[in-house]
Amino acid sequence: MVHALTCGPGSKSGTATPSANGAMTCAQLDANPALQWVGTPTVDFPDEARQPGKLPYTLTVNVTVEASGKVKVEMDGNPDKAFFQKVKDASKNWKTTPPESEGKPVTVRFAR
């Protein structure tokens, strides 16, 4: 399961992530309504991650949420490529509530 979103005013998520294509940061989003997952996003672990000593397994990615709530992920640093591919494939089915700034739908980008 993917962690709950912590992206909004006062959150530290996304403050160090450079904006891309005019995307907002989490701090620029309206507090109400808060950005939330629609449904329960999940990721299957690659077989290599299930080997002894590999869990717990974490991966940080740059997340872009479009004004429609569609989610895209990009590599952050030098992640395990097998796990990143699983996350990228899974993210095609993820969706959030539409991010808003000043009451208007916007695109937001943050590290997660």
LINMODA-V682228 format. One record per residue. N is the residue number from 1. RES is the residue in three letters. BURIAL is # if it has 24 or more other ideal C-beta (glycine too) atoms within 12 Angstrom, else .. Layout:
N/RES/BURIAL
N/RES/BURIAL
This chain:
1/MET/.
2/VAL/#
3/HIS/.
4/ALA/.
5/LEU/#
6/THR/#
7/CYS/#
8/GLY/#
9/PRO/#
10/GLY/.
11/SER/#
12/LYS/.
13/SER/#
14/GLY/#
15/THR/.
16/ALA/.
17/THR/#
18/PRO/.
19/SER/.
20/ALA/.
21/ASN/.
22/GLY/.
23/ALA/#
24/MET/#
25/THR/#
26/CYS/#
27/ALA/#
28/GLN/#
29/LEU/#
30/ASP/#
31/ALA/.
32/ASN/.
33/PRO/.
34/ALA/.
35/LEU/#
36/GLN/#
37/TRP/#
38/VAL/.
39/GLY/.
40/THR/.
41/PRO/#
42/THR/.
43/VAL/#
44/ASP/.
45/PHE/.
46/PRO/#
47/ASP/.
48/GLU/.
49/ALA/#
50/ARG/.
51/GLN/.
52/PRO/.
53/GLY/.
54/LYS/.
55/LEU/.
56/PRO/.
57/TYR/.
58/THR/.
59/LEU/#
60/THR/#
61/VAL/#
62/ASN/#
63/VAL/#
64/THR/#
65/VAL/#
66/GLU/#
67/ALA/#
68/SER/.
69/GLY/#
70/LYS/.
71/VAL/#
72/LYS/#
73/VAL/#
74/GLU/#
75/MET/.
76/ASP/.
77/GLY/.
78/ASN/.
79/PRO/#
80/ASP/.
81/LYS/.
82/ALA/.
83/PHE/#
84/PHE/#
85/GLN/.
86/LYS/#
87/VAL/#
88/LYS/#
89/ASP/.
90/ALA/#
91/SER/#
92/LYS/.
93/ASN/.
94/TRP/#
95/LYS/#
96/THR/#
97/THR/#
98/PRO/#
99/PRO/#
100/GLU/#
101/SER/#
102/GLU/.
103/GLY/.
104/LYS/.
105/PRO/.
106/VAL/#
107/THR/#
108/VAL/#
109/ARG/#
110/PHE/#
111/ALA/#
112/ARG/#
